[in-house]
């Protein structure tokens, strides 16, 4: 096969894969667009982000390309195994877990195709945008449920401290807060899973685009965890304070149900100085003589 046929062949492979997996892909799109699945709202953006990252770095990624038959086929065989599991075991799973299995198969098959047509050098150079496709996969319940519980518990702990600092009388019983005029529950919906995923994705992208070293990128992501708990706690404590001292309807208003973007922006605002400091450290290490 000639090198000039590489791109058309890979496009044909991709189109064939999409056609073959049309039914689960259609179900995935519907799942991501359902507002009840707040943990899946990022899914539709991920392929476009991956494509953009590959395009921006295309000269470096495709500088050395070659067909890689055996590694590519092995990865695609793994994808076929996941596909088989999805069509058999997946039938007994809840919808999110079934789609996680089927989407994993799609991603692994496509990665196998990329490796097959472009080789290990291109695959290694493009490893970040390629692995970024993991966010295209719905979070399976075995990971999602403990994550929501962690966010819920951590946000409740931090919100309790914040409300105590305001001087408000408060009694806590697990996820229930007894306030002067009402009792609130820190429900699963208060975990802020949608904006939390967005902050993690944003920190990963910022680290990839602006930082050179893996350990500085890791620090940014690690710091993002308490930041997302902080922004959740601010939302809970602010709404609780407003409901007690001004109007209980604050707990039913737009800030409660539609204010996620505002507090997501708060999280980014808190992360920004951290990113600036890490960039300065990065620049300083780059300027040091060998």
C-alpha positions in Angstrom: 0.0 0.0 0.0 1.4 3.4 -0.9 1.9 6.2 1.6 -0.3 8.5 -0.4 -3.3 6.2 0.2 -2.9 6.4 4.0 -5.2 9.2 4.7 -8.1 8.1 2.4 -7.8 4.6 3.8 -8.0 5.9 7.4 -11.0 8.1 6.5 -12.7 5.0 4.9 -12.0 3.0 8.0 -13.4 5.7 10.3 -16.6 6.1 8.2 -17.0 2.3 8.2 -16.6 2.2 12.0 -19.2 4.9 12.5 -21.6 3.1 10.1 -21.0 -0.2 11.9 -21.6 1.4 15.3 -24.4 3.7 14.3 -26.9 2.3 16.7 -24.8 2.6 19.9 -23.5 6.0 18.7 -27.0 7.3 18.2 -28.0 6.0 21.7 -24.8 7.7 23.1 -25.8 11.0 21.6 -29.3 10.8 23.1 -27.8 9.8 26.4 -25.5 12.8 26.4 -28.2 15.2 25.5 -30.5 14.0 28.2 -30.3 16.7 31.0 -30.8 14.0 33.6 -27.4 12.6 32.8 -25.4 15.6 34.0 -22.2 13.5 34.1 -22.4 12.9 30.3 -22.9 16.4 29.0 -19.3 16.8 28.0 -19.3 13.7 25.7 -20.4 15.4 22.5 -17.5 17.9 22.7 -14.7 15.4 23.2 -14.2 14.2 19.6 -14.0 17.8 18.4 -11.4 18.7 21.1 -9.3 15.6 20.1 -9.6 16.5 16.4 -8.6 20.1 17.1 -5.6 19.1 19.2 -4.4 16.7 16.5 -4.9 19.4 13.8 -2.9 22.0 15.8 0.0 19.6 16.2 -0.4 17.8 12.9 3.1 18.6 11.6 4.8 17.1 14.6 2.4 14.2 14.9 2.6 13.1 11.2 6.3 13.9 10.7 7.1 10.2 10.8 4.3 7.8 9.7 4.3 4.1 8.8 1.9 1.2 8.7 1.9 -0.7 12.0 0.1 -4.0 11.2 0.6 -6.1 14.3 0.2 -3.5 17.1 -2.7 -2.0 15.3 -4.4 -5.3 14.8 -3.8 -6.3 18.4 -5.5 -3.1 19.6 -8.4 -3.6 17.2 -8.8 -7.2 18.5 -9.1 -5.8 22.0 -11.8 -3.5 20.6 -13.6 -6.4 19.1 -13.5 -8.2 22.4 -15.1 -5.1 24.1 -17.7 -5.1 21.4 -18.5 -8.7 21.9 -18.8 -8.1 25.7 -21.1 -5.1 25.0 -23.4 -7.2 22.8 -23.6 -10.1 25.3 -22.9 -9.0 28.9 -24.0 -5.5 28.1 -27.5 -6.6 27.5 -27.9 -7.1 31.3 -26.3 -3.8 32.3 -28.0 -0.5 33.0 -28.0 1.9 30.1 -25.0 4.0 31.2 -22.8 0.9 31.8 -23.9 -0.7 28.5 -23.0 2.5 26.6 -19.7 2.7 28.5 -18.8 -0.7 27.2 -19.9 -0.1 23.7 -18.2 3.3 23.5 -15.0 1.8 24.9 -15.1 -0.6 22.0 -15.5 2.2 19.5 -12.7 4.2 21.0 -10.3 1.2 21.1 -11.1 0.2 17.6 -10.5 3.7 16.3 -7.2 4.0 18.2 -6.2 0.6 16.8 -7.0 2.0 13.3 -4.9 5.1 14.0 -2.0 3.0 15.1 -2.4 0.6 12.1 -2.4 3.4 9.5 0.1 5.9 11.1 2.4 3.9 13.2 3.9 4.0 16.7 5.8 7.3 16.3 2.6 9.2 15.3 0.6 7.4 18.0 3.1 8.3 20.7 3.3 11.9 19.7 -0.5 12.2 19.6 -0.9 10.3 22.9 -2.6 13.1 24.8 -5.4 13.9 22.3 -5.9 10.2 21.6 -6.2 9.2 25.3 -8.4 12.3 25.8 -11.1 10.2 24.1 -11.5 8.5 27.4 -13.9 11.4 28.3 -16.0 10.4 25.3 -16.9 7.2 27.2 -19.8 7.5 29.7 -18.5 7.0 33.3 -19.5 3.5 34.4 -21.5 3.3 37.6 -18.7 1.5 39.4 -16.7 4.7 39.1 -19.5 7.2 38.9 -21.3 6.3 42.2 -18.1 6.5 44.4 -17.1 9.8 42.6 -20.5 11.4 43.3 -20.4 10.2 46.9 -16.9 11.7 47.3 -17.9 15.0 45.8 -21.1 15.1 47.8 -19.4 14.3 51.1 -16.4 16.6 50.5 -18.7 19.5 49.4 -20.9 19.0 52.5 -17.9 19.0 54.8 -16.6 22.3 53.3 -20.0 23.9 53.2 -20.6 23.1 56.9 -17.3 24.9 57.7 -18.2 27.9 55.6 -21.7 28.2 57.2 -20.1 27.9 60.7 -17.7 30.7 59.8 -20.7 33.0 58.9 -21.9 32.6 62.5 -25.1 30.9 61.5 -26.4 28.4 64.0 -26.2 25.0 62.3 -26.6 21.4 63.3 -25.4 18.6 61.0 -26.6 15.0 60.8 -24.8 13.4 57.9 -26.0 15.1 54.7 -28.7 17.0 56.5 -28.1 20.6 57.7 -30.5 21.9 60.4 -30.5 25.7 59.8 -32.4 28.3 61.9 -35.5 28.3 59.6 -35.2 25.2 57.5 -33.5 21.8 57.0 -31.7 21.1 53.8 -30.2 17.9 52.4 -27.0 17.8 50.4 -28.4 15.5 47.8 -26.5 13.7 45.0 -27.5 16.5 42.7 -25.5 18.8 44.9 -22.3 17.0 44.0 -21.7 19.3 41.0 -20.6 16.4 38.9 -21.1 18.2 35.6 -19.0 21.3 36.5 -16.5 19.1 38.3 -15.8 17.0 35.2 -15.6 20.3 33.2 -13.0 21.6 35.7 -10.9 18.4 35.5 -11.0 18.5 31.7 -10.1 22.2 31.6 -7.1 21.6 33.9 -5.9 18.7 31.8 -6.2 20.9 28.6 -4.5 23.9 30.3 -1.7 21.7 31.5 -1.2 20.2 28.1 -1.3 23.5 26.2 0.7 25.7 28.6 3.0 23.4 30.7 5.9 21.3 29.6 6.6 18.9 32.4 4.3 16.0 33.4 4.7 16.7 37.1 3.5 20.3 36.8 0.5 19.1 34.8 -0.2 16.6 37.5 0.0 19.3 40.2 -2.6 21.4 38.3 -5.0 18.4 38.1 -4.5 17.5 41.8 -5.1 21.1 42.9 -8.3 21.0 40.8 -9.8 18.5 43.2 -10.1 20.7 46.3 -11.0 23.6 44.0 -14.0 21.8 42.6 -15.0 20.9 46.2 -14.6 24.5 47.1 -16.9 25.8 44.3 -19.5 23.2 45.2 -19.4 24.3 48.9 -19.7 28.0 47.9 -22.8 27.2 46.0 -24.3 25.2 48.8 -23.4 27.7 51.6 -24.4 30.8 49.5 -27.8 29.4 48.7 -28.4 28.2 52.3 -27.4 31.7 53.6 -29.7 33.5 51.2 -32.6 31.1 52.0 -32.3 31.6 55.7 -31.7 35.3 55.9 -33.6 36.5 52.8 -36.0 34.2 51.0 -36.4 30.4 51.1 -37.2 30.5 47.4 -33.5 30.9 46.7 -33.3 27.1 47.1 -35.8 26.7 44.2 -34.6 29.5 41.9 -32.4 29.6 38.8 -29.2 30.0 40.8 -29.9 26.6 42.3 -30.9 24.7 39.2 -29.1 26.7 36.4 -26.2 28.3 38.3 -23.6 25.6 37.6 -21.8 27.6 34.9 -21.4 30.5 37.3 -19.7 28.3 39.9 -17.7 26.5 37.2 -16.4 30.0 36.3 -15.5 30.5 39.9 -13.5 27.3 39.9 -11.6 28.4 36.9 -10.9 31.8 38.5 -9.4 30.1 41.5 -7.3 27.7 39.3 -6.0 30.6 37.1 -3.3 31.9 39.6 -2.2 28.3 40.2 -1.7 27.9 36.4 0.2 31.2 36.2 2.6 30.2 39.0 3.2 26.8 37.3 3.8 28.6 33.9 6.4 30.9 35.6 8.2 27.9 37.2 8.1 26.2 33.7 9.6 29.3 32.1 12.2 29.6 34.8 13.4 26.0 34.4 13.5 26.4 30.6 15.7 29.5 31.0 18.2 27.8 33.3 21.4 26.9 31.5 22.4 23.2 31.1 
